[in-house]
Amino acid sequence: MMTTLLQIRSNGQITLPAAVRRQANLKEGDTLELTIEEDGSLHLSPKIAIDRSQAYFWSKRWQAGEQAAQADIESGQTTRFDDIDDALEFLDNAEE
């Protein structure tokens, strides 16, 4: 863990020292999210921009579904099919 003091400059700007940028692997142009906690403390987190058309994939709901699907795969709760006809037959029989 690293702690450093920062000074607020004119226009509310702060400078992250080179050692901080190196340890956090931050580069010029990176985006940071500032969170103000209930106790008034500040938390900076690196963020990446996601194309709007792909944002659904990173929603909590979608990611929960991805995790559930991965758990099913890892526990062997999946069925492989050689072709579409086998898959359709499996689905028809499952309804009975």
N, C-alpha and C positions, 0 to 999 in steps of 0.2 A: 504494500500500500504506500502511496506517495501523497504527501501533503505539501502544499506550497501556498504562499500568500500572493494575492493578486491585488492590483490597485486599479480602481475605476478611473479612467481618463476622461478627457472632455468628450462630450457626446455619448457618455455611458459606455465607452469601449474598454475592453480588457485585452491584455495580451497573454496568451498561453506560452510559457517559457519553452524553449526548444526541448529540454529534457522531458517535459510533460507531453509535448506533441510526439516525441519519439516513443515514449513508453506506451502511450495510447494509440500509436500508429495513426496519427492524424496528419493529413496533408492539407495544403492550401486549397480552399474551395469545398472542403468537407462540411457537412451539415451537422449541427449539434442541436439537441432538444434540451431546453432548460425547464426543469420541474421545480416548483416551489413547494416544499413539503409543508404540512400543517404546522410544524414547529418553526417555520421560517427558514429552514436550511435549504440550500440550493443543490440541485443535482444535475450535472451535464451528462448527456448520453449521445454517442455518435448515432446518426440515423442515415439511411440511404433513401433516396427518392425512388418511389415505385410508380411506374406508368399507371395512370388511372384505369386503363382497361384491364390491368392485372391486380388491382387492389383487392378484389373479392377474395383472391387466393390467400391473401395474408390476413383476412378477417379471423377473429377468434372462432367463429362458428365453423368456417371452412377448415381451419387448422385442426379443430377437434375431430372433424370427420376424417381428415388425413391420418391423424394419430390412431383413430379407431380402425381404419382400413389397414394401416401398417401392422397393428396388433393382430388382426385377423390373419394377415399373410404370414406373420412370424409364428403364429400358433397353428398353422396348417388348416385354417378354417376357410379354405378356398378350393375351387374346383377348376381344373384346366380342361379345355376342350380342343379337339383337333380341328374342328370346323364349326361353322354357324349352325349346321343341322344338329350336331350333337348338343350344342348349347340350347337350342330351341326345344329339343326333346327333353332335356333336363328340366327346363322351366315348365313345360307342359306337365311332366310327371310330378313336379313339386306342388302344383296346384291341387292335386288329388288328395 
